[in-house]
């Protein structure tokens, strides 16, 4: 085992040295004073390495070696001189136990052509969850990794654990690829969404394993051209479009595909959720296909009567228009008798809903379906019996 570890360390050194030998500037945070003891604050060292990589004339790599690096709030800001920056993480970035209200933890802002490979980010969110569970005032609310107003971003092979709130947030971006990530948080951890996308276009999420206390993937207003494929979700609240329509002038969601997902013991499977209040938002051009449900409470659900705590929307009807949503090849087991539930808006009914090759069971029998204010078609082998 010792020989194997030595070989791996040697291999990493060789790969890192190769980056330099091929003319790519490389910036090791240890060279800027970062300590891998998990106790010494390495924030300034991390940011100094970023500034050097960002200011490089050509391709550059910021390198986080093996070990635990304590890092406070850090913003990796652009625009950069370098149009291709690689952030190679072989160690773990650890959040302090108390950020002291510093805000979001790791932020990429106004950058282009940045790729983050490997490594672990540990948000250490348990203290905040305990405060929330006890009803105490929250001292801080920070996200794990936030990517804002950026373009051509790749996140590959990253592990994110125990974020205080959302693990990865993609906001106001164009061209983001998230692949082969692993996200974990306890099933009872509040608001720990795995990946949240909003105000962004041309985002691809593939090969993700997500176990968390909220939505595995959540889709917010202004999202277009989103592709989700090969996702394992559970525990969690499923893959959700919404909630939408909290604001009247909110943007819509368009052209979303969820292909090949497995949901295990989740609260929901494939969900669309909107507030029960007036809004100009919309959802259209959505495809959910090739999904497996394993003991899922609500395998297929559209809920247009969401009103958290009846705040500001009692007895109102959702203005969010939902159209052109297709469900194809969805099978497995439901933990409730009603496996397909379309609870659409009375003033803006769902239109163009399509069900094809649906087979969902409850216990040893076929599950049931329920439709309110929904119109569409059903074809192929549809179980439960379609209510459309």
Secondary structure by P-SEA (a helix, b strand, c coil): caaaaaaaaaaaaaaaaaaaaacbbbbbcccccccccccccaaaaaaaaaaaaaacccbbbbcccccbbbbccccccccccccbbbbcccbbbbccccccccccccccccccbbbbcbbbbbccaaaaaaaaaaccccccccccbbbccccbbbbcbbbbccccccccccccccbbbbcbbbbbccccccccccbbbccccbbbbcbbbbbcccccbbbcccccbbbbcbbbbccccccccccccccccccccccccccbbbbcccccccbbbbccccccccccbbbbcbbbbccccccbbbbccccccccccccccccbbbcbbbbcbbbbbbcccccbbbbccccccccbbbbcbbbbbcccbbbbbbbccccccccccccccccc
